[in-house]
């Protein structure tokens, strides 16, 4: 059975999305998450990369989104921006203890993003993967690994990700390695080439190609696609255009 395809953006607070660019004219900022969640099917929470939040925030985000909507969560940089990843156990625990489980069935994958200078060290990376639990407070966790150094284009890395059931983030970007390996029961993609001079960020033929690829990915499980970086102002339009093609 094919998995569900969810498409969205990174975060929901961005000045250039207001005033009709994405959010309707006059919409209060308090209602922006609710609006975004009503037209998109997922959002990647980026603020968690820089700081932690209280359980009440996670409860609020859940209450403002409809059934079936799913958040992905970007892991803390203090867990991943390390010379020795295996020494980050306390940071991983602090990140996971802030209240993610309050999202319940709206909790999607956690994206563990590594710096572009981080090279693949098989021993240390496996030690890091051992730090990632499968559940918190009874809520199942799915982990995605966003690696940005060419040394990760290595069968040993793919095998490790597969061993621990972690997805490798597919990056559509000029500077990061493009890895499309089925290492988990879901696919996580970040599309980062949106162009300001294209109303939908990506051209029609490009979006058609991504829709086709998303459907192929869905044959092996759930799919999470986010329009990130590039011309950020175009991210919502790109996501909406892809959702339309998939409907």
For each residue, the residues with C-beta under 8 A, 3 or more apart:
1:
2: 215 218 219
3: 185 186 217 218 219 220 221 222 223
4: 218 222 223
5: 41 214 215 217 218 222 223 225 246
6: 41 42 70 108 222 223 224 225
7: 40 41 42 214 225 226 227 239 242 243 246
8: 36 40 41 42 43 44 224 225 226 227 239
9: 12 36 40 43 44 226 227 228 235 236 239
10: 43 44 46 226 227 228 229 235
11: 14 43 44 45 46 47
12: 9 32 33 36 43
13: 29 32
14: 11 17 18 232 233
15: 18
16: 21 232 233
17: 14 21 22 23 32 233 236
18: 14 15 21 22 23 27
19: 23 25
20: 23 24 25
21: 16 17 18 233 236
22: 17 18 36 236 237
23: 17 18 19 20 27 32 35 36
24: 20 27 35
25: 19 20
26:
27: 18 23 24 31 32 35
28: 31 32
29: 13 32
30:
31: 27 28 34 35
32: 12 13 17 23 27 28 29 35 36
33: 12 36 37 43 61 64 65
34: 31 37 38 64 65
35: 23 24 27 31 32 38 39
36: 8 9 12 22 23 32 33 39 40 43 236
37: 33 34 40 43 64 65 66 69
38: 34 35 66
39: 35 36 240 243
40: 7 8 9 36 37 43 69 236 239 240 243
41: 5 6 7 8 68 69 70 243
42: 6 7 8 69 70 71 72 108 224 226
43: 8 9 10 11 12 33 36 37 40 71 72
44: 8 9 10 11 71 72 73 74 111 226 228
45: 11 48 61 71 72 73 74
46: 10 11 49 74
47: 11 50 51 53
48: 45 51 52 53 73 74 75 76 95 98
49: 46 74 75 76 77 113
50: 47 77
51: 47 48
52: 48 76 94 95 98
53: 47 48 57 58 98 99
54: 57 58 98 99
55: 58 59 98 99 102
56: 59 60 99
57: 53 54 60 61 99
58: 53 54 55 61 62 98 99 100 101 102 103
59: 55 56 62 63 99 102
60: 56 57 63 64
61: 33 45 57 58 64 65 71 103 106
62: 58 59 65 102 103 104 106
63: 59 60
64: 33 34 37 60 61
65: 33 34 37 61 62 69 71 106
66: 37 38 69
67:
68: 41
69: 37 40 41 42 65 66 106
70: 6 41 42 105 106 107 108 224
71: 42 43 44 45 61 65 103 106 107 108
72: 42 43 44 45 108 109 110 111 144 188 224 226
73: 44 45 48 100 107 108 109 110 111
74: 44 45 46 48 49 110 111 113
75: 48 49 79 80 92 95 110 111 112 113
76: 48 49 52 79 80 91 94 95
77: 49 50 80 81 113
78: 81 82 88 91 94 95
79: 75 76 82 88 91 92 95 112
80: 75 76 77 85 88 112 113 114 115 118
81: 77 78 114 115 118
82: 78 79 85 87 88
83:
84: 87 88 124
85: 80 82 88 121 124 125 127 128
86: 89 124 127 128 131
87: 82 84
88: 78 79 80 82 84 85 91 92 128 131
89: 86 92 93 131
90: 93 94
91: 76 78 79 88 94 95
92: 75 79 88 89 95 96 131 132
93: 89 90 96 97
94: 52 76 78 90 91 97 98
95: 48 52 75 76 78 79 91 92 98
96: 92 93 100 133 136
97: 93 94 136
98: 48 52 53 54 55 58 94 95
99: 53 54 55 56 57 58 59 102
100: 58 73 96 103 107 110 136 139
101: 58 104 107 136 137 138 139
102: 55 58 59 62 99
103: 58 61 62 71 100 106 107 139
104: 62 101 107 139
105: 70
106: 61 62 65 69 70 71 103
107: 70 71 73 100 101 103 104 139 141
108: 6 42 70 71 72 73 142 224
109: 72 73 142 143 144 167 186 188 224
110: 72 73 74 75 100 141 142 143 144
111: 44 72 73 74 75 144 146 169 188
112: 75 79 80 132 143 144 145 146
113: 49 74 75 77 80 146 148 169
114: 80 81 118 145 146 147 148 149
115: 80 81 118 148
116: 148 149 175 176
117: 149
118: 80 81 114 115 147 148 149
119: 149 151
120: 125 147 149 151 152 154 156 157
121: 85 124 125
122: 125 126 156 157 160
123: 126 127
124: 84 85 86 121 127 128
125: 85 120 121 122 128 129 157 160
126: 122 123 129 130 160 164
127: 85 86 123 124 130 131
128: 85 86 88 124 125 131 132
129: 125 126 132 160 161 163 164 166
130: 126 127 164
131: 86 88 89 92 127 128
132: 92 112 128 129 141 143 164 166
133: 96 136 141
134: 140 141
135: 138 139 140 141
136: 96 97 100 101 133 139 141
137: 101
138: 101 135
139: 100 101 103 104 107 135 136
140: 134 135
141: 107 110 132 133 134 135 136
142: 108 109 110 167 184 186
143: 109 110 112 132 164 165 166 167 184
144: 72 109 110 111 112 166 167 168 169 184 186 188 224
145: 112 114 161 166 167 168 169
146: 111 112 113 114 169 171 188 190
147: 114 118 120 152 157 168 169 177 179
148: 113 114 115 116 118 171 175 176 177
149: 114 116 117 118 119 120 152 177
150: 153 177
151: 119 120 154
152: 120 147 149 157 168 177 179
153: 150 157 177 179
154: 120 151 157 158
155: 158 159
156: 120 122 159 160
157: 120 122 125 147 152 153 154 160 161 168
158: 154 155 161 162 168 179 181 183
159: 155 156 162 163
160: 122 125 126 129 156 157 163 164
161: 129 145 157 158 164 166 167 168 181 183 184
162: 158 159 165 181 183 184
163: 129 159 160
164: 126 129 130 132 143 160 161
165: 143 162 183 184 185
166: 129 132 143 144 145 161 183 184
167: 109 142 143 144 145 161 183 184 186 187 188
168: 144 145 147 152 157 158 161 179 181 183
169: 111 113 144 145 146 147 179 188 189 190
170: 178 179 180 187 188 189 190
171: 146 148 176 177 178 179 189 190 192
172: 178 189 190 191 192 193
173: 176 178 190 192 193 229
174: 193
175: 116 148
176: 116 148 171 173
177: 147 148 149 150 152 153 171
178: 170 171 172 173
179: 147 152 153 158 168 169 170 171
180: 170
181: 158 161 162 168
182: 187 220
183: 158 161 162 165 166 167 168
184: 142 143 144 161 162 165 166 167 187 221
185: 3 165 220 221 222
186: 3 109 142 144 167 221 222 223 224
187: 167 170 182 184 217 218 220 221 222 223 224
188: 72 109 111 144 146 167 169 170 224
189: 169 170 171 172 214 217 223 224 225 226
190: 146 169 170 171 172 173 226 228 229
191: 172 194 202 210 225 226 227 228 230 238
192: 171 172 173 227 228 229 230
193: 172 173 174 202 230
194: 191 198 201 202 227 229 230 231 232 234 235 238
195: 198 201 202 230 231 234
196: 231 233 234
197:
198: 194 195 201 202 203 231 234
199: 234 237
200: 203 204 207 234 237 238 240 241
201: 194 195 198 227 230 231 234 235 237 238 241
202: 191 193 194 195 198 206 207 210 238 241
203: 198 200 206 207
204: 200 207 208
205: 208 209
206: 202 203 209 210
207: 200 202 203 204 210 211 238 241 242 245
208: 204 205 211 212 245
209: 205 206 212 213
210: 191 202 206 207 213 214 225 242
211: 207 208 214 215 242 245 246
212: 208 209 215 216
213: 209 210 216 217
214: 5 7 189 210 211 217 218 223 225 242 246
215: 2 5 211 212 218 219 246
216: 212 213 219
217: 3 5 187 189 213 214 220 221 223
218: 2 3 4 5 187 214 215 221 222 223
219: 2 3 215 216
220: 3 182 185 187 217
221: 3 184 185 186 187 217 218
222: 3 4 5 6 185 186 187 218
223: 3 4 5 6 186 187 189 214 217 218
224: 6 8 42 70 72 108 109 144 186 187 188 189
225: 5 6 7 8 189 191 210 214 239 242
226: 7 8 9 10 42 44 72 189 190 191 239
227: 7 8 9 10 191 192 194 201 230 234 235 236 238 239 242
228: 9 10 44 190 191 192 235
229: 10 173 190 192 194 232
230: 191 192 193 194 195 201 227 234 235
231: 194 195 196 198 201 234 235
232: 14 16 194 229 235
233: 14 16 17 21 196
234: 194 195 196 198 199 200 201 227 230 231 237 238
235: 9 10 194 201 227 228 230 231 232 238 239
236: 9 17 21 22 36 40 227 239 240
237: 22 199 200 201 234 240 241
238: 191 194 200 201 202 207 227 234 235 241 242
239: 7 8 9 40 225 226 227 235 236 242 243
240: 39 40 200 236 237 243 244
241: 200 201 202 207 237 238 244 245
242: 7 207 210 211 214 225 227 238 239 245 246
243: 7 39 40 41 239 240 246 247
244: 240 241 247
245: 207 208 211 241 242
246: 5 7 211 214 215 242 243
247: 243 244
